[in-house]
Amino acid sequence: MKYKQLGTRGPVVSTAGFGAWGISGRDWGNTDDDKSRRAIHAALDAGVTFIDTADVYGFGHSEELIREVLDQAPDKNKIVIATKAGNNFYPYLGKQHKITPANNDYSVKHLEFAAEQSLRRLNIEAIDILQLHSPDLDILEKDEPWLALERLKKAGKIKHAGWSVQSFMETEQAHILERHHELLDVIQVRYNLLERKAEDVLFPMALKYGTGVIVRIPLLFGFLSGKFSSAATFGDNDHRRFNLSPEKLAGYLSALESYQPVFDKYPQYTTAQMSLRLCISHPSCHTVIPGGKTPEQVRENVVASDLDFIPFDTFAL
């Protein structure tokens, strides 16, 4: 496992992290908590020191599972935890929903409340990284979200301020980093082999300001594991029913064909490992957070950290 500092002001983290949305028990179909705990343990055993979650994942359940595992870990203090806030799920507690409803609230009042709840669920004194959870541009243009991050930092509730950039808005929202780069230690960006828009404007800007970059959706909701066909289907309680619809799958499968020569060059590594390597090898990126619902998936994913002999230029088309 390799390690990098997350930008000029962030903590040192493993270049392969653990994304904890898939273990939340919501939005990814049925999950098994015991298997999820073993997946986190597998990540820690492999040298992973960075875990990314959000308060809304499972309505707090993801954070609680992380706490349960870390409470048993002898080196708990070495693990960096990033969480997110801004989707006010609290009115929906105790109600049935197949897919988590959106209820944006980036007010100072809610973000401070949400941070306190995450601190309690994670059983920690300060959140390593708190990220605004992919808000629309009109929210980002307001003062309240940034005031909340400033206040939480000043109060010692969070160590680093972050922003999860809205998917497919990597260029349209890039000026927000320009405006708030002094406050933002870290950004989280959707980026993968087939979705590389962030390379155009946002990544060069992050390099300019020394902003840490966390890569999310590096396996495109599992598509880049190489195990899905155009006939793949998902249940009503799985967001991939929409995000990997038959139409989208067809487009992704077509786009993936152009990378076959790259995969053929390194046949000893899986499609997932090569896809993760792209993200880790980009000069602006510091860590990647693939989801892992089983220990086997985690052990496959972390191999990508050590493939540093495969340069970024390998993935140029």
C-alpha positions as CSV (number, residue, x, y, z in Angstrom):
1,M,0.0,0.0,0.0
2,K,1.3,3.5,-0.9
3,Y,0.5,6.7,1.0
4,K,0.2,10.4,0.0
5,Q,-0.6,13.6,1.7
6,L,-4.1,14.7,0.7
7,G,-3.1,18.0,-0.8
8,T,-0.8,20.6,0.8
9,R,-2.9,20.9,4.0
10,G,-4.6,17.5,4.3
11,P,-3.6,14.3,6.2
12,V,-1.5,11.5,4.9
13,V,-3.8,8.7,3.6
14,S,-3.6,5.4,1.7
15,T,-3.9,6.0,-2.1
16,A,-6.5,3.2,-2.1
17,G,-9.3,4.1,0.4
18,F,-12.6,2.5,1.3
19,G,-15.9,4.0,0.1
20,A,-18.7,3.2,2.6
21,W,-21.9,4.0,0.7
22,G,-22.4,0.4,-0.5
23,I,-22.4,-1.0,3.0
24,S,-25.0,1.4,4.2
25,G,-28.0,-0.9,3.8
26,R,-29.8,1.5,1.5
27,D,-29.7,2.3,-2.2
28,W,-27.5,-0.7,-3.2
29,G,-29.9,-3.5,-2.8
30,N,-29.8,-5.9,0.2
31,T,-26.6,-5.9,2.3
32,D,-25.3,-8.0,5.1
33,D,-23.8,-6.1,8.1
34,D,-21.5,-8.9,9.1
35,K,-20.1,-9.1,5.6
36,S,-19.8,-5.3,5.6
37,R,-17.8,-5.3,8.8
38,R,-15.5,-8.0,7.4
39,A,-15.0,-5.9,4.3
40,I,-13.9,-2.9,6.5
41,H,-11.6,-5.2,8.5
42,A,-10.1,-6.5,5.2
43,A,-9.4,-2.9,4.1
44,L,-7.6,-2.1,7.4
45,D,-5.6,-5.4,7.2
46,A,-4.5,-4.4,3.7
47,G,-3.2,-1.0,5.0
48,V,-6.1,1.2,4.1
49,T,-6.1,4.3,6.3
50,F,-8.8,6.3,4.6
51,I,-12.5,5.7,4.9
52,D,-15.1,7.9,3.2
53,T,-18.8,7.9,4.2
54,A,-21.7,10.3,4.6
55,D,-24.3,10.9,7.3
56,V,-27.1,10.1,4.8
57,Y,-25.7,6.7,3.9
58,G,-28.2,4.3,5.5
59,F,-29.5,7.3,7.5
60,G,-26.4,7.0,9.7
61,H,-25.9,3.3,9.5
62,S,-22.7,3.5,7.5
63,E,-21.1,5.7,10.1
64,E,-22.2,3.4,12.9
65,L,-20.7,0.3,11.1
66,I,-17.4,2.1,10.7
67,R,-17.4,3.0,14.4
68,E,-18.1,-0.6,15.4
69,V,-15.1,-1.8,13.4
70,L,-12.8,1.0,14.5
71,D,-13.6,0.5,18.1
72,Q,-12.0,-2.9,17.8
73,A,-9.0,-1.6,15.8
74,P,-5.7,-1.2,17.8
75,D,-4.5,1.6,15.5
76,K,-7.9,3.5,15.3
77,N,-6.1,6.8,15.6
78,K,-4.3,6.2,12.3
79,I,-7.5,6.0,10.3
80,V,-8.7,9.2,8.6
81,I,-12.5,9.4,8.3
82,A,-14.2,11.7,5.8
83,T,-18.0,12.2,6.0
84,K,-20.5,14.5,4.3
85,A,-23.5,16.5,5.3
86,G,-26.2,18.6,3.6
87,N,-29.0,16.0,2.9
88,N,-31.4,16.3,5.8
89,F,-32.7,12.8,6.2
90,Y,-33.8,13.2,9.8
91,P,-37.5,13.8,8.9
92,Y,-37.6,10.4,7.1
93,L,-36.3,8.3,10.0
94,G,-38.6,5.4,10.7
95,K,-40.3,5.7,7.3
96,Q,-40.0,3.3,4.4
97,H,-38.3,4.5,1.2
98,K,-36.8,2.3,-1.5
99,I,-34.3,5.0,-2.5
100,T,-33.1,7.7,-0.2
101,P,-35.1,10.9,-0.8
102,A,-33.2,14.2,-1.4
103,N,-33.8,17.0,1.1
104,N,-31.1,19.6,0.8
105,D,-30.3,21.7,3.8
106,Y,-27.0,23.5,3.8
107,S,-27.9,26.1,6.5
108,V,-25.5,26.8,9.3
109,K,-28.0,25.4,11.7
110,H,-28.4,22.0,9.9
111,L,-24.7,21.5,9.1
112,E,-23.7,22.2,12.6
113,F,-26.4,19.8,13.9
114,A,-25.3,17.2,11.3
115,A,-21.7,17.4,12.3
116,E,-22.6,16.8,15.9
117,Q,-24.6,13.7,15.0
118,S,-21.8,12.3,12.9
119,L,-19.4,12.9,15.8
120,R,-21.7,10.9,18.1
121,R,-22.2,8.0,15.6
122,L,-18.5,7.8,14.8
123,N,-17.5,8.2,18.5
124,I,-14.8,10.7,17.7
125,E,-13.9,14.1,19.1
126,A,-13.3,15.8,15.7
127,I,-14.2,14.8,12.1
128,D,-11.1,14.5,10.0
129,I,-12.8,15.8,6.9
130,L,-16.4,17.2,6.6
131,Q,-17.5,17.6,3.0
132,L,-20.5,19.5,1.6
133,H,-22.5,16.7,-0.1
134,S,-22.7,17.5,-3.8
135,P,-24.9,20.6,-3.6
136,D,-26.4,22.4,-6.6
137,L,-24.6,25.6,-7.8
138,D,-27.2,27.9,-6.4
139,I,-26.5,26.5,-2.9
140,L,-22.8,26.8,-3.4
141,E,-23.2,30.5,-4.4
142,K,-24.7,31.2,-0.9
143,D,-22.6,32.2,2.1
144,E,-24.2,29.8,4.7
145,P,-22.4,26.5,3.7
146,W,-19.0,28.1,3.8
147,L,-19.8,30.0,7.0
148,A,-20.8,26.6,8.6
149,L,-17.5,25.0,7.6
150,E,-15.5,28.0,9.0
151,R,-17.4,27.8,12.3
152,L,-17.0,24.1,12.6
153,K,-13.3,24.4,11.9
154,K,-12.9,27.2,14.4
155,A,-14.8,25.2,17.0
156,G,-12.5,22.2,16.5
157,K,-15.4,20.0,15.4
158,I,-13.7,19.3,12.0
159,K,-10.0,19.2,11.1
160,H,-10.4,19.8,7.4
161,A,-13.1,21.3,5.2
162,G,-14.1,19.6,2.0
163,W,-16.6,19.8,-0.9
164,S,-18.0,16.9,-2.9
165,V,-18.4,18.3,-6.4
166,Q,-21.7,17.5,-8.0
167,S,-21.5,14.8,-10.7
168,F,-21.2,16.0,-14.3
169,M,-20.7,19.6,-13.0
170,E,-16.9,19.4,-12.7
171,T,-16.3,22.3,-15.1
172,E,-19.4,24.3,-14.4
173,Q,-18.7,24.4,-10.7
174,A,-14.9,24.8,-10.9
175,H,-15.0,28.5,-10.1
176,I,-16.3,27.6,-6.6
177,L,-12.8,26.1,-5.9
178,E,-11.3,29.3,-7.2
179,R,-13.4,31.3,-4.8
180,H,-13.0,29.2,-1.7
181,H,-9.6,27.5,-2.1
182,E,-8.3,29.1,1.1
183,L,-11.0,27.3,3.1
184,L,-11.2,24.1,1.1
185,D,-8.5,21.6,2.0
186,V,-10.1,18.8,0.0
187,I,-12.5,18.2,-2.9
188,Q,-14.2,15.0,-3.9
189,V,-14.7,14.4,-7.6
190,R,-16.5,11.9,-9.8
191,Y,-13.8,10.5,-12.1
192,N,-13.2,7.2,-13.8
193,L,-12.0,5.6,-17.0
194,L,-15.1,6.6,-18.9
195,E,-15.9,9.9,-17.3
196,R,-12.8,12.2,-17.4
197,K,-14.3,15.7,-17.6
198,A,-12.5,16.7,-14.4
199,E,-9.2,16.6,-16.3
200,D,-10.1,19.7,-18.3
201,V,-10.4,22.5,-15.7
202,L,-11.0,21.2,-12.2
203,F,-7.9,19.0,-11.8
204,P,-5.5,21.7,-13.0
205,M,-7.1,24.2,-10.6
206,A,-6.7,21.7,-7.7
207,L,-3.0,21.3,-8.5
208,K,-2.6,25.1,-8.6
209,Y,-4.0,25.5,-5.1
210,G,-2.7,22.4,-3.6
211,T,-6.1,21.0,-2.9
212,G,-6.5,17.4,-2.0
213,V,-8.5,15.3,-4.4
214,I,-10.6,12.3,-3.5
215,V,-11.8,10.3,-6.4
216,R,-15.3,8.8,-6.1
217,I,-17.2,6.5,-8.4
218,P,-13.9,5.2,-9.8
219,L,-15.5,1.9,-10.8
220,L,-18.7,3.5,-12.2
221,F,-21.0,1.9,-9.6
222,G,-19.3,-1.5,-10.2
223,F,-19.5,-1.4,-14.0
224,L,-15.7,-1.2,-14.3
225,S,-15.4,-4.4,-12.4
226,G,-15.8,-6.0,-15.8
227,K,-18.7,-8.2,-14.5
228,F,-21.7,-6.4,-16.0
229,S,-23.3,-7.1,-19.4
230,S,-25.9,-5.1,-21.3
231,A,-28.5,-7.5,-19.7
232,A,-27.7,-6.5,-16.1
233,T,-30.7,-5.6,-14.0
234,F,-31.1,-4.1,-10.5
235,G,-33.9,-4.1,-7.9
236,D,-36.2,-1.3,-6.9
237,N,-34.0,-0.6,-3.9
238,D,-30.8,-0.2,-5.9
239,H,-29.9,3.2,-7.4
240,R,-28.1,1.5,-10.2
241,R,-31.5,0.7,-11.7
242,F,-31.3,4.3,-12.9
243,N,-27.6,5.1,-13.0
244,L,-26.8,1.9,-14.9
245,S,-30.0,1.7,-17.0
246,P,-29.9,-0.5,-20.1
247,E,-29.4,2.6,-22.2
248,K,-26.4,3.8,-20.1
249,L,-24.9,0.4,-20.0
250,A,-24.9,0.2,-23.7
251,G,-23.1,3.5,-24.0
252,Y,-20.6,2.5,-21.3
253,L,-19.9,-0.9,-22.9
254,S,-19.2,0.8,-26.3
255,A,-16.9,3.3,-24.7
256,L,-15.0,0.7,-22.8
257,E,-14.0,-1.2,-26.0
258,S,-11.5,1.6,-26.8
259,Y,-9.5,0.7,-23.7
260,Q,-9.1,-3.0,-24.6
261,P,-5.5,-2.5,-25.8
262,V,-4.6,-1.1,-22.4
263,F,-6.2,-4.1,-20.6
264,D,-4.4,-6.4,-23.1
265,K,-1.1,-4.9,-22.2
266,Y,-1.5,-5.9,-18.5
267,P,-3.5,-9.1,-18.6
268,Q,-2.4,-10.1,-15.1
269,Y,-4.5,-7.3,-13.6
270,T,-8.3,-7.1,-13.6
271,T,-10.4,-4.4,-15.2
272,A,-11.2,-3.0,-11.8
273,Q,-7.5,-2.8,-10.8
274,M,-6.6,-1.1,-14.0
275,S,-9.5,1.4,-13.8
276,L,-8.5,2.3,-10.2
277,R,-4.9,2.7,-11.3
278,L,-5.9,5.5,-13.8
279,C,-7.4,7.5,-10.9
280,I,-4.5,7.0,-8.6
281,S,-1.9,7.8,-11.3
282,H,-3.4,11.2,-12.3
283,P,-1.0,13.9,-10.9
284,S,-3.8,15.8,-9.2
285,C,-5.4,12.8,-7.4
286,H,-4.4,11.5,-4.0
287,T,-6.8,8.7,-3.1
288,V,-9.5,6.7,-4.6
289,I,-12.5,5.3,-2.7
290,P,-14.0,2.2,-4.4
291,G,-16.9,0.6,-2.6
292,G,-16.3,-2.8,-1.1
293,K,-19.3,-4.9,0.0
294,T,-17.2,-8.0,0.5
295,P,-13.6,-8.7,1.7
296,E,-12.9,-10.3,-1.7
297,Q,-13.8,-7.0,-3.5
298,V,-11.6,-5.0,-1.1
299,R,-8.6,-7.3,-1.5
300,E,-8.9,-7.0,-5.3
301,N,-9.3,-3.2,-5.2
302,V,-6.3,-2.4,-3.0
303,V,-3.8,-4.0,-5.4
304,A,-4.2,-0.8,-7.6
305,S,-2.3,1.2,-5.0
306,D,0.9,-0.8,-5.8
307,L,0.7,-0.6,-9.6
308,D,2.8,2.6,-9.7
309,F,4.9,1.2,-12.6
310,I,1.8,1.8,-14.8
311,P,2.0,5.6,-15.7
312,F,-1.0,7.8,-16.3
313,D,-0.1,8.2,-20.0
314,T,-0.9,4.5,-20.4
315,F,-4.6,5.5,-20.3
316,A,-4.4,8.2,-23.0
317,L,-6.5,7.5,-26.0
